[in-house]
């Protein structure tokens, strides 16, 4: 179950430094993942980064799918 108050708080806090819609939050997770890879030492093995990257990917998908547009159920308005 999603605690909507906590989600609203997260969005409010994020709005202070970025666009906080679902797509922007998804993009931010991808930027963080890129930064993680780009700043890793040459000796860092992919196995060390994989859990963090997978977590960010799943978090991004979560933000992207959290609120979806409601499909129009009235065909006359399309």
Backbone atoms as SQL, in Angstrom:
CREATE TABLE atoms (id INTEGER PRIMARY KEY, chain TEXT, resi INTEGER, resn TEXT, atom TEXT, x REAL, y REAL, z REAL);
INSERT INTO atoms VALUES
  (1, 'A', 1, 'UNK', 'N', 0.842, -1.161, 0.000),
  (2, 'A', 1, 'UNK', 'CA', 0.000, 0.000, 0.000),
  (3, 'A', 1, 'UNK', 'C', 0.900, 1.241, 0.000),
  (4, 'A', 2, 'UNK', 'N', 0.544, 2.211, -0.776),
  (5, 'A', 2, 'UNK', 'CA', 1.318, 3.448, -0.861),
  (6, 'A', 2, 'UNK', 'C', 0.768, 4.450, 0.145),
  (7, 'A', 3, 'UNK', 'N', 1.662, 5.034, 0.915),
  (8, 'A', 3, 'UNK', 'CA', 1.284, 6.083, 1.851),
  (9, 'A', 3, 'UNK', 'C', 1.283, 7.390, 1.065),
  (10, 'A', 4, 'UNK', 'N', 0.093, 7.881, 0.716),
  (11, 'A', 4, 'UNK', 'CA', -0.011, 9.058, -0.129),
  (12, 'A', 4, 'UNK', 'C', 0.560, 10.304, 0.530),
  (13, 'A', 5, 'UNK', 'N', 0.461, 10.409, 1.831),
  (14, 'A', 5, 'UNK', 'CA', 1.022, 11.569, 2.537),
  (15, 'A', 5, 'UNK', 'C', 2.540, 11.600, 2.362),
  (16, 'A', 6, 'UNK', 'N', 3.188, 10.441, 2.457),
  (17, 'A', 6, 'UNK', 'CA', 4.636, 10.375, 2.275),
  (18, 'A', 6, 'UNK', 'C', 5.016, 10.703, 0.837),
  (19, 'A', 7, 'UNK', 'N', 4.233, 10.222, -0.125),
  (20, 'A', 7, 'UNK', 'CA', 4.503, 10.536, -1.523),
  (21, 'A', 7, 'UNK', 'C', 4.349, 12.035, -1.768),
  (22, 'A', 8, 'UNK', 'N', 3.281, 12.630, -1.238),
  (23, 'A', 8, 'UNK', 'CA', 3.076, 14.067, -1.378),
  (24, 'A', 8, 'UNK', 'C', 4.240, 14.843, -0.755),
  (25, 'A', 9, 'UNK', 'N', 4.722, 14.378, 0.376),
  (26, 'A', 9, 'UNK', 'CA', 5.856, 15.020, 1.029),
  (27, 'A', 9, 'UNK', 'C', 7.100, 14.923, 0.153),
  (28, 'A', 10, 'UNK', 'N', 7.339, 13.760, -0.427),
  (29, 'A', 10, 'UNK', 'CA', 8.480, 13.575, -1.329),
  (30, 'A', 10, 'UNK', 'C', 8.391, 14.537, -2.505),
  (31, 'A', 11, 'UNK', 'N', 7.221, 14.615, -3.124),
  (32, 'A', 11, 'UNK', 'CA', 7.042, 15.502, -4.275),
  (33, 'A', 11, 'UNK', 'C', 7.271, 16.955, -3.855),
  (34, 'A', 12, 'UNK', 'N', 6.715, 17.353, -2.723),
  (35, 'A', 12, 'UNK', 'CA', 6.891, 18.718, -2.233),
  (36, 'A', 12, 'UNK', 'C', 8.373, 19.038, -2.013),
  (37, 'A', 13, 'UNK', 'N', 9.093, 18.131, -1.399),
  (38, 'A', 13, 'UNK', 'CA', 10.520, 18.343, -1.160),
  (39, 'A', 13, 'UNK', 'C', 11.289, 18.417, -2.479),
  (40, 'A', 14, 'UNK', 'N', 10.961, 17.550, -3.420),
  (41, 'A', 14, 'UNK', 'CA', 11.655, 17.537, -4.710),
  (42, 'A', 14, 'UNK', 'C', 11.355, 18.791, -5.528),
  (43, 'A', 15, 'UNK', 'N', 10.160, 19.345, -5.379),
  (44, 'A', 15, 'UNK', 'CA', 9.801, 20.549, -6.121),
  (45, 'A', 15, 'UNK', 'C', 10.684, 21.735, -5.760),
  (46, 'A', 16, 'UNK', 'N', 11.349, 21.656, -4.641),
  (47, 'A', 16, 'UNK', 'CA', 12.227, 22.743, -4.233),
  (48, 'A', 16, 'UNK', 'C', 13.502, 22.807, -5.076),
  (49, 'A', 17, 'UNK', 'N', 13.847, 21.715, -5.769),
  (50, 'A', 17, 'UNK', 'CA', 15.082, 21.722, -6.548),
  (51, 'A', 17, 'UNK', 'C', 14.945, 21.117, -7.942),
  (52, 'A', 18, 'UNK', 'N', 13.754, 20.679, -8.329),
  (53, 'A', 18, 'UNK', 'CA', 13.582, 20.079, -9.650),
  (54, 'A', 18, 'UNK', 'C', 12.099, 20.003, -9.995),
  (55, 'A', 19, 'UNK', 'N', 11.796, 19.726, -11.287),
  (56, 'A', 19, 'UNK', 'CA', 10.428, 19.369, -11.654),
  (57, 'A', 19, 'UNK', 'C', 10.137, 18.040, -10.990),
  (58, 'A', 20, 'UNK', 'N', 8.970, 17.907, -10.412),
  (59, 'A', 20, 'UNK', 'CA', 8.697, 16.698, -9.635),
  (60, 'A', 20, 'UNK', 'C', 7.526, 15.899, -10.187),
  (61, 'A', 21, 'UNK', 'N', 7.373, 15.910, -11.512),
  (62, 'A', 21, 'UNK', 'CA', 6.371, 15.024, -12.093),
  (63, 'A', 21, 'UNK', 'C', 7.000, 13.647, -12.279),
  (64, 'A', 22, 'UNK', 'N', 6.184, 12.678, -12.606),
  (65, 'A', 22, 'UNK', 'CA', 6.658, 11.291, -12.696),
  (66, 'A', 22, 'UNK', 'C', 7.778, 11.131, -13.714),
  (67, 'A', 23, 'UNK', 'N', 7.651, 11.766, -14.865),
  (68, 'A', 23, 'UNK', 'CA', 8.678, 11.623, -15.899),
  (69, 'A', 23, 'UNK', 'C', 9.990, 12.241, -15.446),
  (70, 'A', 24, 'UNK', 'N', 9.922, 13.403, -14.801),
  (71, 'A', 24, 'UNK', 'CA', 11.146, 14.056, -14.313),
  (72, 'A', 24, 'UNK', 'C', 11.833, 13.213, -13.248),
  (73, 'A', 25, 'UNK', 'N', 11.052, 12.583, -12.397),
  (74, 'A', 25, 'UNK', 'CA', 11.637, 11.731, -11.360),
  (75, 'A', 25, 'UNK', 'C', 12.286, 10.499, -11.999),
  (76, 'A', 26, 'UNK', 'N', 11.654, 9.964, -13.027),
  (77, 'A', 26, 'UNK', 'CA', 12.238, 8.845, -13.764),
  (78, 'A', 26, 'UNK', 'C', 13.568, 9.258, -14.386),
  (79, 'A', 27, 'UNK', 'N', 13.581, 10.407, -15.049),
  (80, 'A', 27, 'UNK', 'CA', 14.797, 10.897, -15.693),
  (81, 'A', 27, 'UNK', 'C', 15.895, 11.121, -14.653),
  (82, 'A', 28, 'UNK', 'N', 15.530, 11.651, -13.490),
  (83, 'A', 28, 'UNK', 'CA', 16.533, 11.891, -12.448),
  (84, 'A', 28, 'UNK', 'C', 17.206, 10.587, -12.025),
  (85, 'A', 29, 'UNK', 'N', 16.449, 9.500, -11.924),
  (86, 'A', 29, 'UNK', 'CA', 17.073, 8.225, -11.557),
  (87, 'A', 29, 'UNK', 'C', 18.069, 7.785, -12.625),
  (88, 'A', 30, 'UNK', 'N', 17.772, 8.082, -13.890),
  (89, 'A', 30, 'UNK', 'CA', 18.685, 7.717, -14.974),
  (90, 'A', 30, 'UNK', 'C', 19.950, 8.580, -14.941),
  (91, 'A', 31, 'UNK', 'N', 19.786, 9.843, -14.611),
  (92, 'A', 31, 'UNK', 'CA', 20.945, 10.739, -14.492),
  (93, 'A', 31, 'UNK', 'C', 21.852, 10.266, -13.368),
  (94, 'A', 32, 'UNK', 'N', 21.254, 9.903, -12.236),
  (95, 'A', 32, 'UNK', 'CA', 22.038, 9.409, -11.106),
  (96, 'A', 32, 'UNK', 'C', 22.782, 8.129, -11.495),
  (97, 'A', 33, 'UNK', 'N', 22.101, 7.240, -12.204),
  (98, 'A', 33, 'UNK', 'CA', 22.740, 5.999, -12.642),
  (99, 'A', 33, 'UNK', 'C', 23.931, 6.301, -13.554),
  (100, 'A', 34, 'UNK', 'N', 23.744, 7.240, -14.482),
  (101, 'A', 34, 'UNK', 'CA', 24.845, 7.620, -15.372),
  (102, 'A', 34, 'UNK', 'C', 26.017, 8.194, -14.581),
  (103, 'A', 35, 'UNK', 'N', 25.715, 9.039, -13.605),
  (104, 'A', 35, 'UNK', 'CA', 26.768, 9.634, -12.787),
  (105, 'A', 35, 'UNK', 'C', 27.509, 8.567, -11.990),
  (106, 'A', 36, 'UNK', 'N', 26.757, 7.592, -11.496),
  (107, 'A', 36, 'UNK', 'CA', 27.372, 6.498, -10.748),
  (108, 'A', 36, 'UNK', 'C', 28.373, 5.744, -11.614),
  (109, 'A', 37, 'UNK', 'N', 27.984, 5.452, -12.835),
  (110, 'A', 37, 'UNK', 'CA', 28.870, 4.736, -13.757),
  (111, 'A', 37, 'UNK', 'C', 30.053, 5.618, -14.155),
  (112, 'A', 38, 'UNK', 'N', 29.770, 6.876, -14.505),
  (113, 'A', 38, 'UNK', 'CA', 30.825, 7.769, -14.982),
  (114, 'A', 38, 'UNK', 'C', 31.861, 8.092, -13.915),
  (115, 'A', 39, 'UNK', 'N', 31.455, 8.100, -12.656),
  (116, 'A', 39, 'UNK', 'CA', 32.399, 8.473, -11.598),
  (117, 'A', 39, 'UNK', 'C', 33.063, 7.260, -10.929),
  (118, 'A', 40, 'UNK', 'N', 32.692, 6.081, -11.363),
  (119, 'A', 40, 'UNK', 'CA', 33.296, 4.879, -10.784),
  (120, 'A', 40, 'UNK', 'C', 34.770, 4.793, -11.171),
  (121, 'A', 41, 'UNK', 'N', 35.548, 4.276, -10.259),
  (122, 'A', 41, 'UNK', 'CA', 36.976, 4.069, -10.541),
  (123, 'A', 41, 'UNK', 'C', 37.115, 3.017, -11.628),
  (124, 'A', 42, 'UNK', 'N', 38.197, 3.088, -12.357),
  (125, 'A', 42, 'UNK', 'CA', 38.456, 2.106, -13.420),
  (126, 'A', 42, 'UNK', 'C', 38.516, 0.680, -12.868),
  (127, 'A', 43, 'UNK', 'N', 38.895, 0.564, -11.615),
  (128, 'A', 43, 'UNK', 'CA', 39.009, -0.765, -11.013),
  (129, 'A', 43, 'UNK', 'C', 37.671, -1.318, -10.515),
  (130, 'A', 44, 'UNK', 'N', 36.621, -0.492, -10.567),
  (131, 'A', 44, 'UNK', 'CA', 35.305, -0.943, -10.104),
  (132, 'A', 44, 'UNK', 'C', 34.746, -1.976, -11.066),
  (133, 'A', 45, 'UNK', 'N', 34.312, -3.072, -10.520),
  (134, 'A', 45, 'UNK', 'CA', 33.731, -4.139, -11.340),
  (135, 'A', 45, 'UNK', 'C', 32.232, -3.913, -11.473),
  (136, 'A', 46, 'UNK', 'N', 31.695, -4.335, -12.597),
  (137, 'A', 46, 'UNK', 'CA', 30.265, -4.170, -12.853),
  (138, 'A', 46, 'UNK', 'C', 29.426, -4.840, -11.767),
  (139, 'A', 47, 'UNK', 'N', 29.908, -5.947, -11.236),
  (140, 'A', 47, 'UNK', 'CA', 29.174, -6.655, -10.188),
  (141, 'A', 47, 'UNK', 'C', 28.975, -5.767, -8.954),
  (142, 'A', 48, 'UNK', 'N', 29.901, -4.825, -8.747),
  (143, 'A', 48, 'UNK', 'CA', 29.784, -3.905, -7.609),
  (144, 'A', 48, 'UNK', 'C', 28.724, -2.838, -7.855),
  (145, 'A', 49, 'UNK', 'N', 28.530, -2.452, -9.099),
  (146, 'A', 49, 'UNK', 'CA', 27.566, -1.406, -9.442),
  (147, 'A', 49, 'UNK', 'C', 26.172, -1.945, -9.741),
  (148, 'A', 50, 'UNK', 'N', 26.104, -3.198, -10.131),
  (149, 'A', 50, 'UNK', 'CA', 24.837, -3.769, -10.596),
  (150, 'A', 50, 'UNK', 'C', 23.676, -3.579, -9.615),
  (151, 'A', 51, 'UNK', 'N', 23.833, -3.851, -8.310),
  (152, 'A', 51, 'UNK', 'CA', 22.689, -3.683, -7.399),
  (153, 'A', 51, 'UNK', 'C', 22.182, -2.235, -7.348),
  (154, 'A', 52, 'UNK', 'N', 23.099, -1.265, -7.329),
  (155, 'A', 52, 'UNK', 'CA', 22.686, 0.130, -7.286),
  (156, 'A', 52, 'UNK', 'C', 21.980, 0.546, -8.569),
  (157, 'A', 53, 'UNK', 'N', 22.506, 0.095, -9.694),
  (158, 'A', 53, 'UNK', 'CA', 21.900, 0.440, -10.974),
  (159, 'A', 53, 'UNK', 'C', 20.528, -0.202, -11.135),
  (160, 'A', 54, 'UNK', 'N', 20.407, -1.451, -10.714),
  (161, 'A', 54, 'UNK', 'CA', 19.103, -2.117, -10.804),
  (162, 'A', 54, 'UNK', 'C', 18.087, -1.449, -9.878),
  (163, 'A', 55, 'UNK', 'N', 18.533, -1.050, -8.684),
  (164, 'A', 55, 'UNK', 'CA', 17.640, -0.360, -7.761),
  (165, 'A', 55, 'UNK', 'C', 17.149, 0.949, -8.379),
  (166, 'A', 56, 'UNK', 'N', 18.056, 1.723, -8.945),
  (167, 'A', 56, 'UNK', 'CA', 17.665, 2.984, -9.574),
  (168, 'A', 56, 'UNK', 'C', 16.716, 2.756, -10.743),
  (169, 'A', 57, 'UNK', 'N', 16.966, 1.705, -11.510),
  (170, 'A', 57, 'UNK', 'CA', 16.076, 1.397, -12.634),
  (171, 'A', 57, 'UNK', 'C', 14.667, 1.089, -12.133),
  (172, 'A', 58, 'UNK', 'N', 14.584, 0.253, -11.102),
  (173, 'A', 58, 'UNK', 'CA', 13.266, -0.098, -10.553),
  (174, 'A', 58, 'UNK', 'C', 12.577, 1.116, -9.934),
  (175, 'A', 59, 'UNK', 'N', 13.341, 1.956, -9.255),
  (176, 'A', 59, 'UNK', 'CA', 12.784, 3.166, -8.673),
  (177, 'A', 59, 'UNK', 'C', 12.266, 4.094, -9.762),
  (178, 'A', 60, 'UNK', 'N', 13.015, 4.206, -10.848),
  (179, 'A', 60, 'UNK', 'CA', 12.566, 5.017, -11.977),
  (180, 'A', 60, 'UNK', 'C', 11.269, 4.513, -12.567),
  (181, 'A', 61, 'UNK', 'N', 11.160, 3.200, -12.768),
  (182, 'A', 61, 'UNK', 'CA', 9.916, 2.622, -13.288),
  (183, 'A', 61, 'UNK', 'C', 8.767, 2.848, -12.313),
  (184, 'A', 62, 'UNK', 'N', 9.062, 2.763, -11.018),
  (185, 'A', 62, 'UNK', 'CA', 8.046, 3.018, -10.000),
  (186, 'A', 62, 'UNK', 'C', 7.517, 4.438, -10.131),
  (187, 'A', 63, 'UNK', 'N', 8.430, 5.424, -10.206),
  (188, 'A', 63, 'UNK', 'CA', 7.985, 6.819, -10.330),
  (189, 'A', 63, 'UNK', 'C', 7.221, 7.036, -11.621),
  (190, 'A', 64, 'UNK', 'N', 7.700, 6.462, -12.699),
  (191, 'A', 64, 'UNK', 'CA', 7.050, 6.663, -13.996),
  (192, 'A', 64, 'UNK', 'C', 5.628, 6.086, -13.990),
  (193, 'A', 65, 'UNK', 'N', 5.433, 4.957, -13.328),
  (194, 'A', 65, 'UNK', 'CA', 4.119, 4.307, -13.344),
  (195, 'A', 65, 'UNK', 'C', 3.229, 4.633, -12.168),
  (196, 'A', 66, 'UNK', 'N', 3.716, 5.437, -11.231),
  (197, 'A', 66, 'UNK', 'CA', 2.943, 5.695, -10.018),
  (198, 'A', 66, 'UNK', 'C', 1.596, 6.332, -10.314),
  (199, 'A', 67, 'UNK', 'N', 1.595, 7.338, -11.146),
  (200, 'A', 67, 'UNK', 'CA', 0.349, 7.992, -11.522),
  (201, 'A', 67, 'UNK', 'C', 0.296, 7.988, -13.038),
  (202, 'A', 68, 'UNK', 'N', -0.699, 7.317, -13.568),
  (203, 'A', 68, 'UNK', 'CA', -0.857, 7.245, -15.014),
  (204, 'A', 68, 'UNK', 'C', -2.041, 8.094, -15.421),
  (205, 'A', 69, 'UNK', 'N', -2.010, 8.635, -16.624),
  (206, 'A', 69, 'UNK', 'CA', -3.187, 9.356, -17.095),
  (207, 'A', 69, 'UNK', 'C', -4.390, 8.426, -17.138),
  (208, 'A', 70, 'UNK', 'N', -5.525, 8.946, -16.765),
  (209, 'A', 70, 'UNK', 'CA', -6.752, 8.154, -16.792),
  (210, 'A', 70, 'UNK', 'C', -7.248, 8.115, -18.229),
  (211, 'A', 71, 'UNK', 'N', -7.452, 6.906, -18.776),
  (212, 'A', 71, 'UNK', 'CA', -7.935, 6.826, -20.160),
  (213, 'A', 71, 'UNK', 'C', -9.336, 7.417, -20.276),
  (214, 'A', 72, 'UNK', 'N', -9.598, 8.022, -21.402),
  (215, 'A', 72, 'UNK', 'CA', -10.901, 8.610, -21.660),
  (216, 'A', 72, 'UNK', 'C', -11.891, 7.488, -21.974),
  (217, 'A', 73, 'UNK', 'N', -12.907, 7.353, -21.132),
  (218, 'A', 73, 'UNK', 'CA', -13.870, 6.276, -21.329),
  (219, 'A', 73, 'UNK', 'C', -15.051, 6.702, -22.195),
  (220, 'A', 74, 'UNK', 'N', -15.103, 7.972, -22.572),
  (221, 'A', 74, 'UNK', 'CA', -16.186, 8.465, -23.393),
  (222, 'A', 74, 'UNK', 'C', -15.672, 8.639, -24.822),
  (223, 'A', 75, 'UNK', 'N', -16.055, 7.737, -25.729),
  (224, 'A', 75, 'UNK', 'CA', -15.529, 7.793, -27.103),
  (225, 'A', 75, 'UNK', 'C', -15.942, 9.065, -27.850),
  (226, 'A', 76, 'UNK', 'N', -17.035, 9.725, -27.427),
  (227, 'A', 76, 'UNK', 'CA', -17.475, 10.967, -28.094),
  (228, 'A', 76, 'UNK', 'C', -16.518, 12.124, -27.852),
  (229, 'A', 77, 'UNK', 'N', -15.693, 12.043, -26.794),
  (230, 'A', 77, 'UNK', 'CA', -14.772, 13.132, -26.478),
  (231, 'A', 77, 'UNK', 'C', -13.402, 12.927, -27.085),
  (232, 'A', 78, 'UNK', 'N', -13.174, 11.868, -27.799),
  (233, 'A', 78, 'UNK', 'CA', -11.866, 11.617, -28.432),
  (234, 'A', 78, 'UNK', 'C', -11.754, 12.318, -29.736);
